[in-house]
Structure formats: structure tokens, C-alpha cells
Amino acid sequence: MAKLWQKNYTLDSMMEHFTVRNDYIYDQELVLSDLVGSAAHAKGLGRIGILSDSELSCLLSGLEEIAALRKAGDFPIRLSDEDCHTAIEGYLTERLGEAGKKIHTGRSRNDQVQTALRIYMREAALKLSSAALGFARSLIELASANVDVPMPGRTHMQIAMPSSVALWALSFAEETEEEASMLLDLYKVLDQSPLGSAASYGVTLPLDREYTASLMGFARVQNNVLYANNSRGKFEAFFLDHAEYLALTVSKLAQDLMLFTLPEFGYFSLPRELCTGSSIMPQKKNPDGLELARSRTALISSCSMRVKSIIKALPSGYNRDFQDTKEPLIEGFRSTEELLLIMQEMVSKLEVHPDRLATACTSELYATDRVMEKVLKGGNFRDSYKDVGLNLDKVQGEDPVASLRKRTSIGTAGNLRIEKDVEWLEGLEAEVEGRMTRLSAVYSFLVPGVEEVIL
């Protein structure tokens, strides 16, 4: 169909490409989200008498048809459409005539896009939380299987103090759980409906914004209509910042694994099927996945920065600049989700070598333990520290497992409290599942056949 704003002239083809660019490609991800928002809007129009019962019924059936076509890969969005919103309205108008022309009543593309993006981000936060918790679970399982396997703790990359594989793995698990919890807190911010704000200033129709918000499963309406539009880009940045935190955690783990799987260390071995080879050196088994985990972290970080750079000096109200926040949002989400899934696979198949880890626990590792022994016998810390430091050649090693068990403070190798991590994990998983179940019911009620917006 013609563009939603089409009047009495034809847009220059170069300008058409410039203003649309890849937007119509990325909009494939938003089709189902938009259908949910459009169904709620249509029901809202029916509630205030803009649509008759028969028109509403036809529109809802048309939206259901589009959902089926989209799932079958038969709902193309072309450059000439500009975006999925035009493609959807075009389909409805072609199929239903006057009823299709009424679907946009009281709605701007501004709040239409915002609503689709909010639905998308709300579920993306849950999907990313789920992927993060799967990754955390693999780390907890690795820790549970290696509670008494010693491992040199390091600072400045140098030998420091006795540690364990379990302590190392759980550090990443807890960090990831924290970040998943933060994403679930962000969900509460994303869970507000901008629908009805129109082009930043509302309309003169008596739209029931609370009604349409409840239909879409939003906890509340985003009250101020200008704020609803001003928040575009800001909410995307919130989401991408949380994605970046997850990626930074993965990047550190990837760096550790690259170091500890070197033949010179030999603490762990990576699964062959997750390594690549060399085109010239037949013996190579390269950790390309871990190296790319580092670089993908930079990509995800750049997505967050791109959005903030776009919105940092915009005036109030809608500005076309917002369009360019869509690509980094979707790219950042998909890249982070893929990163977490591949690292979960990497951790779950990691092979631990207890003998190499025990051998790496050389005598210098116990220097601080010797200081603590002197303190327990009545010496002061500073003199005890100096005495051991000046006589490092006299520091003797000990049974590394026994050394781990001496550490009884909360969170140390001898008192990891893995059950607390499991309890936290299961609580977060239940929260994600509960919210996803609720959204699934909302979506399938509005547009039968749409149970999940993103997958």
C-alpha cells in the first residue's frame, strides 16, 4: 500500500532508501508485537464506538491471519512499506476495505512503534533473564561437581592464595544471577503502556488507555503522553546496559578459560566440537568461540552507546532519530542471548583436570596461611607478615584440600553455601516462568496463535 503519510507527491527514491535503510528488515522481529498492540487498540476503538462489532471482529480475524502468515514466513515487509506497521495496515485495508482504514484511528505511528517495542523489550528482558539463568545453572553444576578440587587463586594474574574450581565457578554464577535479577527489576520499568499517547500529545477521542494497557498485560499506563514518547531510546538504553553487564561477565569468564586451557596450565579442556581448527596447522584446536565472546561483548557495548549517542541531545517530542535506535536494540538483544547460550554449552561440557590443578598449588600459595597461623598463636599481623615475607623459602606447601576446608567464613572455599545459589536461581527461574506464562495467555487471547512474541 502507499505510505501511511502519503499525500500528493512521490518520495525521491534515494530519500526513500535513506529514511528507511534496514528498518523494514529489522521490523520482521516486531510483526507479532505490533499485532498484539493493534488488537488491543482495535478493541479500545470498539469500546468507544469508533468500530462496530462486525468491523472489530473482521479486524481481529485479519490480525490473526497475519500472525499465521508471519509464522509461516509468508508476510514480507518491503522497502516500499517502510515498516511492519504499514505492511499490516496495508494487508487489513486490502482485505477488509473501510474497516482496515479505521485501525489507525486515534493512533500515531509514534505510539504504535513504542507499544510494539515495549512489548518486544518486555519479553526480551524475560528471554535474556532465562538465558542468563541457564548459564548460571551450568556454572553451579560445575561447582557442585568440583567442590573439593583445589585451584590457585590469582591476583595481578600471579599466584595468590588457595582457591577451588567451585569458588571460581560460583563467582560467575552469582554475578550472572545478580544481573538476571536486575533485568527482572527492569521489567517493571518496561511494563507500562505508551499506547494512546499518539504523537506525544494525545487525541480528542475518549481513548481508554487503562483498558488497552490491561488487555496487553501491562501493569500500568505510562501516564504523561509526552514522557511516553520522550522515553523512546532511554528504555532501549536501559535494556542494552543490562545486556552489556551480562556480556562483560561472560567476557571475563572467556578470558579465564582461554588462559586456564593453555597447555602450560592445563587446568581445563574445552570440548572439541566447540573449537575450530587452523587452515595450515593440523594440530590446532582454537578457542575461537571464547575469542569471539570477547569481541561480541564489544559489539553489545557499542549497541548501548549507539542508542545513548542518538538520544543525548534531542528536543522533546518525536524525532526521526529514534528510528536508528531499533537496529542496535535488536542486534544487542540477539547477540547477548546467543552469547549466553553458547557459553552455557561451553561450561556444561568443560573438562576439569584435578591433577593439574593440584600440582599448580605450589608452596608460595600458602604464604598468607602461614601469616594467619602466627596471628592465631598470638603474633600481630604486621610483624607476622614481614617475617613470612622475608623467609618465603621456608614456606611449605600442604594438602590443598585440607587448606580449603580451613576456610569457614561465608562464601569461602570451605563454606560456599551452594544451596543458597540454587535457591536464588530457582526463585528467579520461577519468576521468569510465571511472567512468561501470563504474557502467553494475554497474547493468545488478543491474537490467537501468538503465544510468544519473540520466538
N, C-alpha and C positions, 0 to 999 in steps of 0.2 A: 504494500500500500504506500501512499505518499507519506512523507514525514509528518509527524504529529503537528508540527508547526507550519506545514506547507500552506502557502497563500498564492500569490500571483506571479511568482518568478521561480526559476530553476537555479539551484545552488551550483556554483562553479565546481567542476569535478575535482580539481586539486584541493579546493577548500573542503569538499566533502570528505576526501581521504584524510586531510589534516585534522578535521574535527572529530572524525570517527576513529581513525587509526586502527588499533586492535580491540577497541571496545566491544564490537559486535562478536568477536571471538570469545573474549572472556565472559560475555553475557550468557554464553551457554550454561555457565555454572549457576546463573541466577534465575533461569526459567522457572523452576519449580518453586523457588522462593517467591517470585512475583505472582505465580498462580495463587498461592496461599493468600498473599496480600490483596490480590484482585477479588478473590472470592469473598473475603471479609468486607471489602469496600462495596461490592455489589449488594451484599446482604444489608449493609448500612444504608445504601440508597433505597433499597426496598422498604426498609423500616420507616423512612421519611416520605415515602410515596413517589419518589423520582422514578422508580422502576415498578411496573406491575408485577403481580405474582408470576404471570406467564413469561414475562421478559427476564425476570430473575432466574426462573427455572431454566430457561434456554441458555442464559449466560453461564450458569453453574455447570450445565452439561457441556457447553463449549470448552470451558476451562478444564474439565475432566478429560475431554478428547485431546486437548493439547498435552496434558500430562502423559497420556498414553503414547502419543507421538514422540514426545521428548524421550521417554524411557526406551522407545524403540529406535532412537536415533533418527527420526523422520521429521524433526521440526527444525529446519535450518534457519539460521539468522544471517542475513546477507548484509553486505556493506550498505546497500541502499536502505535497509531497515534502520540503520544507526544502532539499534539496541534491541534487546528482547522485548521491551515494553511496547515498542512499535509493532514488532512482529506478532505479538499476542493480540493487540488491539486490531491489527490488520486481519488476522485469522477470524476473530469474532465478528468483525464487520462484514467480511466476505461471506461468512456462513449464516449470520443472523440479521444482517441489514441494520435497521434502526436500533435494535437492542444493542448491537455491537458499538454503535456510535455513542451510546449513553454511558458506557462503562467508565469513561474518564471524567464524568460529571463531578465537579467539586474537588477534583484531584489534579495536582500538578505532577509533571514528571519528577519534580524535586522530592516531594514526599513519597511518591511511588518508588523511586530508586532507593530512598532512605529506608523505606519499610522493607523492601526486598533485601537490602544489605544488612539490616538489623536482624531479620530472620536468619540470614545466612551466617552472620557473625555469632549470633546466639548459639546456633547449633555447632558452628566451628569451634567455639570455646569448649563445648562438651566433647567433641570428637578429639580435639587436641589433648584435653584432660585425660580422656580414655587411653590415647596412645602413650601419654606420659606415664600413666599408672601401669600400663603393660610393661613398659621399660623398667619402671621401679620394681615391679614384681620379679622380673628376671634377675635384677641385682640382689633382691632379698633372697631369692632361691640360691644364687651363687654364694651369698654369705652364709646361709644356713648349712650348705654342704661343706663349708670350709672354715668353721668356727675356730678350730684349733690349728689351722695352718698358718705358721708364722710368716711374716713378710717385713723386710726392713722399712721402717718409716723414714721419710726423707724430708729435709728442708734445704732450700737452695740446690735441690737435686742431689745433695750429698747425704751419705748415711747419717741418720739422726738417732732414732730410738726404736725399740721393738714395737711392731705393729702386727696386723694379721690381714689375710685376704678378706676376712669378714668385715673388719673395721673399714678397710679401703672401699669395699663394695657398698656397704651401708651408708657411707658418707655421700655417695652419689644417689643412692635410693632416697635418703631423707631430703636431700636437696631437690630432687625431682618431685617428691610428694609435696614439698612446700610450694613449689611452682605450680603444680596442678591445683592445689588449694587456692592459690592466688587467682588462677584462671576461673575457678568456680565463684570466687568473690566478684571478679569482673563480670561474670554472667549476670549478676544482679544489676549492674550498671547498664548492660546491653539490653536487659529485659524490660524495655519501655518503648511504647509505640509512638512513632512520629506521624502516623497516618492521620490525615485531616489538617495538617499544618499547611498544606498546599505550597505555594511559592514563598513561604516564610511568614505569611500574614493571614492565613485562614481564608475562608469564604463566607458569603452571606447565607449559605444554606445551613439549616439546623443539624449539622452532622453530629451524630452521637459517637464521639471519639472513644469513650469508655466502652461502649458496646463493641465496636470493631476491635479494640485492643483485647478485650476478653475473648472474642472469637479466635484471635490468633494466639492466644495463650500467653499474652504479655501480662506481667504483674501489674503494670500501671501505664498510664498515658504520660508521654513526655510533655509536660504541661505547657510551657511557653512556646508558641509556634515559631518564633524567630530563633530561639535556642535550638529547637528541633533541627533546623537547617544549619545553624552555626556549628552544631556538634558533628556534622559530617567531616570526616577526616580525623577529628580528635578521637572519636571512638575507634576508628581503624588503627590509629596510632597506639591507643591503649592496648588493643589486641596484639598488635605486632611487637610491642615492647615485651609483653608476656611471652610471646613466641621466641623472642630473642633470648630471654633469660634461659629458657629450656635449651636452646641451641648452644648457649655458652657452656652450660653444664655438660652437654654431650661432647663439645669440642675438647674440654679438659680431659674427659674420660678417654676420648680418642687419642689424645696426645700421650696419656699414660700407657695405653695399650700398645701404641707404636714403640714406646721405649721398652716396656717390660716384655715384649715378644721378640726383641732383638736376640740373635743367637748369643751375644755377650751376656745377656741377662737370663733369658730362658725361663722366666717365671711362668709365662703362659704361652699357649699356642693358639693361633686363630684357625677357625675351620677352613679347610681348603676351598670349599665351594663359595666362600665369601672373599676370596683373594683372587687377584688377577696375575697374569704372567708377563714376561718380557718378550718382545719380538726378536731379541737377539741372544739373550742369556737364558738357556734352557733350565737352569736351576732355580730361577727366581720365583718366589711366591710373594707377591707385593700386597701390602695393606692399603690398596687404593681406596677402599671404602672408608677407611679411617682418615686418610688424607683428604678425601672429598668431604668428610664430615666437618673438617676444619674450614674448608673453603665455603661449604654451604652455610656455615654459621655466618661468614662474612656477607653472603648473599642475603640471608634473613635480616641481618643487622642493617643492610643497605635499604631493605624494604621499609623498615621502620623510619629510617632517616629520610627517605624519599617522601613519605607522606608528610612528615613534620616540616620538611623544607617547602612543600607545596602550600601548606596552610598557614605558614608562620606570619604572613603579612596581608592576609585577605581582609577586605572590609566585610561588614555584616551582610547577611542575606546570601542567596545562592550566587555562586560564581562558577563558571565552566571549568575552572581549575580543578574542582572537585572530581571531575571525571577521571583525571590521571591518578587518583588515589586507589581506583578499583584494581588495577593491574598489580601493584605491589601487595595489596591486601590478599588477593587470591594466590599470588605466587608465594608470598611469605607463609601463608597457611599451609598450602600443599607441600612446600619444601620442608617445613618443620615436621609435619605429620610423617612424611616419608623418612626423614632423618631419624625420628624416634622409633619407627617400625624396624628400620634396618639395624639400628643399634640394639634393639631388643633381641633380634635374631643373633647378632654378633655375641652378645653377652650370654645368651642361653646356650650357645654352642662352644663357648670358650673352654679350653682345656687347661687345667691347673697342674703345675709340676711341683708338688710339695718338697721333693728332694732338692731341687734347685733353689727354692725359696729358703729352705732351712740352711743350706750351705752359704747363702748370701748373708745370713745373720752372723756377721763376724764380731769379734770381741769388742771393737770400738762402739758397737751399738749399745753396749751395756754401761757406758761411762756414766750416764746420768743416774742409772740404777745404783751404781756404787756410791755416788754422792748422797742419794736418798738413804742408803744403808747407814752411812756415817751420821746423818742427821737423826735417824731413829735411835742411834746409840748415844745421842746427847751432843753431837757436834753442831756448830752453827753452819748455816748453808754456805756463806761466803768462803770461809776457810776450807770447808769440805770440798767445795767446787774447785778451789785453787789447788788443793792437794792432789785431787784426781787429775786435774788438767796438766799438772807438771809431771805426772807419773803415768801417762797413758800406756806406756809399755807394760805396766804391771796390771792393767785391766784385763781380767779374764772373762771368757765367754761362759755361758751357762746353757742349760736346757731351754731352748726358746719357748717351748710350750709352757713350761713352768713359769717362765718370766711373764708370759701373757696372763696367766692365772693370778699373778700377784696384783694385777691391776683391777681393783674392785670398785673404783669410783664409777658413777653412772656414765655410760657412753664409752668407757674404755674397753680395750680388747677382752678383758675378763668379765665385763658386765655390760654387754652390748644391748640387752633388752630387745632382742629381735621381735619378741611378741608385741611390743609397743608399735614397732614399724608395721607389722602385719595388721594390727588393729586399726591403725591410722589409714593404711592402704584400703582395707575392706570398707571402712566408713566412707572414704572418698569414692570408691567404686560404686557403692550403693547410692550415693548422692547423684552421681552421673547417670546411673541406670534409671533412677526414679524420674529425673528430669527428662531423659530421652523418651521414656515410656509416655510421659504426659504430653510431650510435643508430638509424638507419633499419633496419639489419639486426636489431638487438635487438628493436625494436618489432614488425617484421613477423613475427619468429619467435614472439613471445609472442601477438600478436593479428593474424593475417593480415589484410591490408587497411589496417593502420595503419603507414604508412611514416614519417610525420612527425606529431608530436603536436599542434603548434600550428597549422600551416597546414592 
